[in-house]
Amino acid sequence: MNMLVAEIGVVLLCILVNGFFAMAEMALVSANRLRLLARAKAGSRGAAKALKLLDRPESFFPTVQVGITLVGVFTGAFGGATLAEPLAGYFSDIPALAGYAASLGLGVVVAAITYLSIVAGELVPKRLAFAHPERLAVACAPVMSWLMAVSAPAVRLLGGSTELVLRLFGMSALPAREMTEEDLRGLLSEAARTGVLEQGERRMVERIMRLGDRRVGLCMTHRLKVRWLDVQASLEHNLRVVADNPYSRYPLAREDISAVMGVVRAKEFLAALAAGETPDLARLAHDPVYVLESTRVLTLLERFRTRPGMRFGVVVDEYGDVQGIITLGDILEAVVGDIPPPDEAGEQAAVRREDGSWLLDGLLPVDEAFDLVGLAAPAPDEAHRTLAGFVLARLQHAPAMGEVIEHAGWVFEIVDMDGRRIDRVLASPVA
């Protein structure tokens, strides 16, 4: 009897060892590399070993497979050889089953070992590893590192055999998978879902990622919203422009914003007035940075760095016509979102309402508008870089107040017009 208990104990131990291998594999596969890296920097030796295992998948996974295979073979062979015979003896004492005692004994042993192997050797350990990946990866890594060193010859043999089979099929070693931008976005979404990142932080990082692809035309202040000084206007008119707006620099033009002559600093304009002089705007004007609307934002940032003190760009199209202006503030807003001046709180480009809808400026870049409402950005299209352009492209006719379009479960309604231009759009989820 004692021998039977010992034999059952050996089988159960083998199943638990199998469970350890399964748990170690799932924990390391599911573990977040960044969290392991943070633990390693904090002094965790287990985390450091786990990272080394992840960096050597060609050795780690064969080690796990060798362990699981050997344990499985030993469990089946040992259990069938040692437990089936005593169990068959019990069945032989039953007259109706005596003729099938050997088969029944082996069948019951195989069924019991299979059940325990699946539940205790696979499902439960993997469920635990999936629930606590980093903690269990750190705990299992030292043992797995030792086993990987011990089984190195067998692993090398298996690796060489694998390479040989791949070559027979005309395949070389599989290339390492590089992380893509979509992979990084997935990590950001997962970090936000689990609370590692705030939703606002996730959106900011995603905007930074998009900044490298964004064009100046999507970040600029459109010419319709530019406040500018007129070299031919009266002093009172220009002073009123400066007094009514919280900007530090203003384009200087002649009669129309299309004829930009330079950029005037508000403090220099006001300093001349304080000195009792009549400001000579043409003399105060500085040469701006002229930039095509198709220029990448990061390229413009480099140009700003080469012009100390001048962080103001005049945006022109391919024909040289002025389309708007862009400053460091506009670029910052492309990263952190709209930052309205204190006295223009009601003129924000995007306002979330209590019912979950969004009141959006028609000149808001369409990818930014879609990001706010949680939609995937549409494919880049020069025909509609702004939300107003997107709505126009869907309408395919001159817009009118109250017209609506529907896209991906959202309704976009024109709620304000500035002449023939779409000024404000109300975005609401479909009820």
Buried (B, 14 or more C-beta within 10 A) or exposed (E): EEEEEEBBEBBBEBBBBBBBBBBBBBBBBBBBEEBBBEBBEEEBEBBBBBBBBBEBEBBBBBBBBBBBEBBBEBBBEBBBEBBBBBBBEEBBEEEEBEEBBBEBBBEBBBEBBBEBBEEBBBEBBBEBBBEBBBBBBBBBBBBBBEBBEEBEEEBEEBBEEEBEEEEEEEEEEEEEEEEEEEEEBEBBBEBBEEEBBEEEEBBBBBBEEBBEEBBBBBBBBBBEEBBBBBBEBEEEEBBEBBEEBEBEBBBBBBEEBEEBBBBBBBEBBBEBEEEEEEBEBEEBBBEBBEBBBEBBBEBBEEBBEEBEEBBBBBBBEEEEEBBBBBBEBBBEBBBEBBEBEEEEEEEBBBBBEEEEBBBBBBBBBBBBBBBBBEBEEBEEEEEBBBBBBBBBBBBEEEBEEEBBBEBEEBBBBBBBBEEEBBBBBBBBEEE
